[in-house]
Amino acid sequence: MALVSTNFVVEEVDKEGKIFDNVSRIYARSENGESSLELDINSQIYSLPVGQAFTLAIDTEIAKNRQSENKQHWHPSILDNSIASQYDYVMHGTVYRYEVDLSRHQARIYVSFGGLLMSFSGDQHTISNYQQGKEIYIFIRKKIA
């Protein structure tokens, strides 16, 4: 099970213009209004248009049955029966900044996925595990109406 799983709706795409041909920046708000998201995605292989509802999950592991102390080489078999098989789009990255607003009980994490960026804000206690330097995976699945 993911450490964070939230339903979002895309509010805007590339609102500041398109900088790279195959990258779109989406701006989304959670269905309950408590979280916000800015996320760069490879629009050549996956798209999230305005109005699209989707589920975003964040976790520190892609496969729960893999022992984290085992530093074996990555192999596609790791994905068999993993959380990734339940989602359409998966990225791996590193948290490069963590901010907290104690007065609002909110936190924001900034993540780089090899140059694609994410800014996620939400409840401070929900995302407190994602401190600077933490490696994470995000998983996205479109919701079908």
C-alpha positions in Angstrom: 0.0 0.0 0.0 1.2 3.4 -0.9 2.2 5.8 1.9 0.2 8.6 0.2 -2.7 8.0 -2.2 -4.9 11.0 -3.3 -7.4 11.6 -6.0 -6.8 14.7 -8.1 -8.4 16.7 -10.9 -6.3 18.5 -13.5 -7.1 22.2 -13.4 -4.5 23.5 -15.9 -1.9 22.2 -18.3 1.2 24.3 -19.4 -0.3 27.5 -18.0 3.0 29.3 -18.5 3.5 27.9 -22.0 5.1 24.8 -23.3 8.9 24.8 -22.8 9.8 21.3 -24.1 8.0 19.5 -26.9 7.5 16.3 -25.1 6.9 17.6 -21.6 3.7 19.1 -20.1 3.4 20.6 -16.7 0.0 19.8 -15.0 -1.5 21.7 -12.2 -4.0 19.7 -10.2 -5.9 19.9 -6.9 -7.1 17.0 -4.8 -10.8 16.2 -4.9 -11.1 17.1 -1.2 -9.2 20.4 -1.8 -6.5 19.6 0.8 -3.6 18.9 -1.6 -2.1 20.6 -4.7 0.2 19.3 -7.3 2.5 20.6 -10.1 3.9 17.8 -12.1 6.0 17.5 -15.3 5.0 14.5 -17.3 6.3 13.0 -20.6 3.4 14.0 -22.7 4.7 11.9 -25.6 3.8 8.7 -23.7 1.1 9.9 -21.3 -1.3 12.8 -21.2 -3.5 14.3 -18.5 -5.9 16.9 -20.1 -7.7 19.6 -18.2 -10.6 18.1 -16.3 -9.1 14.6 -16.1 -9.5 12.9 -12.7 -6.6 10.7 -11.6 -5.2 8.9 -8.6 -1.6 9.7 -7.5 0.2 7.4 -5.1 3.6 8.0 -3.6 5.7 5.3 -2.0 9.3 4.7 -1.2 9.3 1.2 -2.7 8.0 -0.2 -6.0 7.8 -3.8 -4.7 7.0 -4.7 -1.1 8.4 -8.2 -1.4 11.9 -6.9 -2.3 14.3 -6.6 0.6 15.6 -3.1 0.8 19.0 -4.2 2.1 19.5 -6.4 -1.0 21.3 -4.2 -3.4 20.8 -6.5 -6.5 20.6 -5.0 -9.9 17.2 -3.9 -11.1 15.3 -6.3 -13.3 11.8 -6.1 -14.9 10.7 -9.1 -12.8 10.7 -6.7 -9.8 7.5 -5.2 -11.2 5.6 -8.5 -11.3 2.7 -8.2 -8.8 4.0 -4.9 -7.7 2.1 -1.7 -7.1 3.3 -0.5 -10.5 1.2 -3.1 -12.3 -1.9 -1.3 -11.0 -1.0 2.1 -12.5 -0.5 3.6 -15.9 2.5 5.9 -15.4 5.3 5.5 -12.9 8.4 7.7 -12.1 11.3 7.3 -9.7 12.9 10.4 -8.2 14.5 12.1 -5.3 13.1 14.7 -2.9 15.4 17.7 -3.2 13.5 20.1 -0.8 11.0 19.7 2.0 9.2 22.7 3.5 6.7 22.9 6.3 4.2 25.5 7.3 3.5 24.8 11.0 0.7 27.4 11.3 -1.3 25.6 8.6 -0.1 22.1 9.3 0.9 21.8 5.7 4.1 20.6 4.0 5.4 20.7 0.5 7.9 18.4 -1.2 9.9 19.1 -4.3 11.0 16.1 -6.3 13.2 15.6 -9.3 12.5 12.6 -11.6 15.7 13.0 -13.7 14.8 16.5 -14.7 11.0 16.2 -14.6 9.8 18.1 -11.5 7.1 17.7 -9.0 5.8 20.0 -6.2 3.3 18.3 -3.9 1.7 20.0 -0.9 -0.6 18.4 1.6 -1.1 17.6 5.3 2.2 17.9 7.2 1.7 14.5 8.9 0.9 12.7 5.7 4.0 13.6 3.9 6.5 14.0 6.8 8.2 10.8 5.7 9.5 12.4 2.5 12.4 14.5 3.8 15.2 15.8 1.6 17.2 13.1 0.0 14.5 10.4 0.2 14.0 8.4 -3.0 10.4 7.9 -4.0 8.1 6.5 -6.7 5.0 8.1 -7.9 2.2 6.1 -9.6 -0.6 7.6 -11.7 -3.8 6.0 -12.8 -6.6 7.9 -14.7 -10.0 7.6 -13.2 -12.7 6.6 -15.6 -16.0 8.4 -15.2 
